[in-house]
Structure formats: C-alpha cells, structure tokens
Amino acid sequence: MQAAVSLPEQPQGRRVERLALISPGFWKVAPLIVRVLDLVPSLARVLLGIKALPLVQNAYSENCDNAFAHEGTRYFYPERYAAAKADIKRMFELHPQVVDAIAGLTLGVLRSDVIAGVMPTFQSLIASRDAARTEVGLFWGSHDIVVEFAHAREVLSWPGGASVTLVELTGMGHEAPQEDPAGVAAEILKWAGLPSNRL
C-alpha cells in the first residue's frame, strides 16, 4: 500500500496498477496476551526475553486456532488446520530463534497502535482520484474472525470505496491462502483479468 501511494508516476501509468489484499490486518482480533503486550511494548520485550515463558509460542498457536475457518470446534479445513498446527510445533522445536523474529514483527509492525498509524495510508489509497489510480481488490474470508469480515463493508463505505472490488471467500477464514490456495489464486486472477491457466 505504501508503494502504491508513494511510487512516482510512470509513462504508462502508476507502477502499482492492481493491489490484491487478503483480509488486511488493520482490525486484528488478537489473543488476550497479545493485546496486553501491545499496550506495554517495553514490558513485552522484557517478558518475551524470558525463555522460560512460552508467550510467543502459545499466542502463535492460539492465533492459528482462530485463523482457520471454523464454527465452534468444527474446522472447515480440518486436514490443513491440523497440518498448520503440526508445522507450528515443529517450527518452534527446530528453530527456537524464530521466537525473537515473531516478537519483533508483532511489536514493530503489527502492534495495534502501529497499524492504526498506517490506516490513513490505506484510506488515501482508496480515496485517490488519480487517472492512474491503483485498482484495489479485497479478498476476504466470510469466516475470518482474526480480521472480521464485517470490516470489508466498512472499507466500501469510505470515500472512493465504491471503486474497490470485494470478493467474499465463502467459508474461508484468515488463513484462506492455506485453506484453499488454488481457489484464492483463481479469484485473484479472475479479478485481475488474467487467465486461470496462469495457476
């Protein structure tokens, strides 16, 4: 989004012609521990530095539980959900250093106040009336509870929102690209006007 707003015009138009966004994370619904750490980043860095506290691992695993489309304890893509959980467990066992990377990303990029600060960039992109404006496609799982689907309607109500294409990924969650990668890719290709044989 920053590039689409900031890059200079090219002779053939803006460099970023189309931008496909899958459930953009501005309205993230985070596990309780993440919300607490968001409020006090300095405390978060101390706590996350205590190796005996598996805060990152637990929050990451809980986020996976929420991110896959489900109703109660019934997951719509049970095999892919189970595979993701196993991958997470294996990742932390084989690469414990990834905890620091996830903590840095969470506190430096995806922290609630940081995301809120970038929101105007998203709104300015949607509101742009330039001749070479970037086309925006929103691809959003109807069962996304990490970034709730209701926010897709909010984007459409913004100034310029009428030009945004919303594609509802029926029955998918925040992990739609893992749940049905071919289906998500096909929807993006269709929106971009590209043949599906590009998959």
Stockholm file with secondary structure:
# STOCKHOLM 1.0

chainA/1-199         MQAAVSLPEQPQGRRVERLALISPGFWKVAPLIVRVLDLVPSLARVLLGIKALPLVQNAYSENCDNAFAHEGTRYFYPERYAAAKADIKRMFELHPQVVDAIAGLTLGVLRSDVIAGVMPTFQSLIASRDAARTEVGLFWGSHDIVVEFAHAREVLSWPGGASVTLVELTGMGHEAPQEDPAGVAAEILKWAGLPSNRL
#=GR chainA/1-199 SS CHHHHHSCEETTEESCCEEEEESCGGGCCCCHHHHHHHHCHHHHHHHHTCTTCCHHHHHHHHHHHHHSCEETTEESSHHHHHHHHHHHHHHHHHCTTHHHHHHHHHHHTSCHHHHHHHHHHHHHHHHCCCTTCCEEEEEEETTCTTTTTHHHHHHHHSTTGGGCEEEEETTCCTTHHHHSHHHHHHHHHHHHTCCGGGC
#=GC SS_cons         CHHHHHSCEETTEESCCEEEEESCGGGCCCCHHHHHHHHCHHHHHHHHTCTTCCHHHHHHHHHHHHHSCEETTEESSHHHHHHHHHHHHHHHHHCTTHHHHHHHHHHHTSCHHHHHHHHHHHHHHHHCCCTTCCEEEEEEETTCTTTTTHHHHHHHHSTTGGGCEEEEETTCCTTHHHHSHHHHHHHHHHHHTCCGGGC
//
